[in-house]
Amino acid sequence: MKREAQVVVTDEVGLHVRTAAAFAGEAQKYDSKVKVYYKGKAADAKSMLSIMTLGVKCGEQINIMADGTDAEKAVEHLKRFVENNFEN
């Protein structure tokens, strides 16, 4: 099953080392394949380096997409995680 959500990154420096690592760590908790989309580019949400290549800045919107058995839970959790400024 596929799910997706859009969310605005509010961390003052965007998706940088700390936030990308935290996001990837959370994404790795799910069996579903998870991707982050930004300005026509896609990244593996389970890879910190892949996420960092997107260059997402504060105030920019990303699209989180998941495909798999726990896709709905993954997308809901990751959206909330970003909205909570990368805190659980």
N, C-alpha and C positions, 0 to 999 in steps of 0.2 A: 504494500500500500504506500502511496506517495503522499507526502504532506509538505507544506511550505508556509513560511511566514516572513514578513518584512519587519525590520526593526532598525531604529536609528542608534548608532554608536555614540554614546555620550561621554566616554572617557576622554579627558582633555587632550590626550595625544593619540587617540584612535586605537587601531589594532596594532600595537607594537609588541615587543618581546614578551612582556609580562602578561598582557591581556590575550595575546595570541596563544601563549602556552596554556593559560588558564582555560581558554575556550576549547582548545584541542583536547585537553585533559578531560573536560566535561563531555565532549563529543565521543571520546573513546569509551565511555561507559555504555554506549548503545551498540547493538548489533547491526542496526541499519546503516546503509551507506549515506553519509551526510556530506553535503557540499555547501559552500558559501559562495554567493554570486555578488559581484560588485562591478558596475560599469562594464558589463559584457564579458568580464573575466570570471573564471570559476576556480575554486580552491578546494582541496580535500580538507574538510573541517577537522579531521583527526591529525592533521600535520601542522605544527606551529610554523614551519618554514613556508609551507604552501599558503597559509593564511597571510603571513607577512608580505608575500609577493603582491598581494592585492593593493597595498598602500592605502588602506581605509583611514580617513581622518575623522576627527570629532565632528559630529553633526551630519555625517553621511549615512545613508540608508544601505543596508545589506539585505540580501534575500537568503534565508536559510532553507534548504531543501533536503528532505530525507526520504529514503525509499527502503522499506523493509518492514519486518514484523512489529518493531517498536517505533516506527517513524513518527507517529503522533506524539508520543511521550518525548521523544528526542527533540522535536521541533519546539514543543511547548516549553520544555525545560531550558533549551538553549536561548530561546527568545527572552524568557524571564531572566536568565543569567546575564544577558547583555543589558536588559532594562535596569537590572540591579547593579550596574557598573562592574560586572564581572565578579560579583560576590554571590554566594549561595544564601 
